[in-house]
Amino acid sequence: MSPNAPGAPDPYEPPAAGVWTLAGDRLIITVREWPATILVPTGQVRLLAVDLPLPSHARRMAALPFAIEDRIAEPVDSVHIALGEAIAPNRYLVGIVRHDVMARWIAQAEEAGIGHAAMVPDVLTMPRPEQGWAVSQANGRAAVRDAEGTGFEVPAALLRPAWEAAERPAVASYGERLPDDMQKAAATLDPASFGPAAGAAVAALNLRQGAYAVRKVSGGPSLWRKFAWIAAIGAAAHIVIALGDVVMLRSIADRREAETRAAAALAAPGVALGDDLANSVTGMLPTGGGQVPQVFVPLVTRVSGALGPLGGSLAVRTMTFQGRLLTLDLEASLDASLAQQIDAALKANGIAGQAVRSPDGAIRITASAA
């Protein structure tokens, strides 16, 4: 439509609005009368809770790559990191997406005329439970939001093993009915509240940050050029401050490593600690206690994402997690090539793991968080 045609939108106004769901290569509108928002699949977003005890947003952003680098398998430079809301004192919601995935989503949005839309993981539209999990299972996938405010997505076949590995938290279901021993409560989301839920999700974590931030159109280029200079000067000042913070954080980290090594030497004299201090100390700790290791959910998310295309062929019997090793035992399958397909899927997604088929047709998948 020409800008001068009757009924054409103002050239400085967004061309489209509403809440849209991204399903594969399609954008489907769910709510029309709402600021433009795209709900992206949680299975392609890593959601973490990260401690950032720093006084300003700029300082938190500068420290963020160092805070997550040992919790993700990919190099930090290969992923987009988005900082969300505070979910506890000095603890923040963080979203991590591969650059190629983020670029593809934005290209799809621009092609649909909603390149200005906010982007949020769809799991964040579910209410945050006071305890346990909120689960929405549909179309062979299960989205899970936990009481901490983070979330993940797995194939439906992996929901029960993940739930058991997390020591059976209380579950409120907002989707398909779950087995009686899993589902403690059930509710239906009111369609009229979907817009506000999307708005709350945007407030919690908008992935359109940094290089992917929305660029607003303006009719006053000279004025905006002045603002740009002011912003550049401010950014330079923040960079200087941020560099100081990074040096400070590294100094604190080195001091705490020395303190930890000294404490470990007192607690376990004669035990050699390797270069990977966190892994060495974790291996000395007793198991149990009801705590799920921090590496568990990210590893399950990565494995489930890799196995997503094979979800209809998988029937998970058990899931166990010990140390940093995730083990999935599958029911026997008549597909003789399934183990090779799983191996290829793990390798394609950069996961250190393998699938071994037993003589009776059962398959064991092992994947390491290392």
Summary of the structure (lengths in Angstrom):
residues: 370
radius of gyration: 23.0
end to end distance: 53.6
largest distance: 82.3
contacts: 1051
relative contact order: 0.11
helix: 39%
strand: 25%
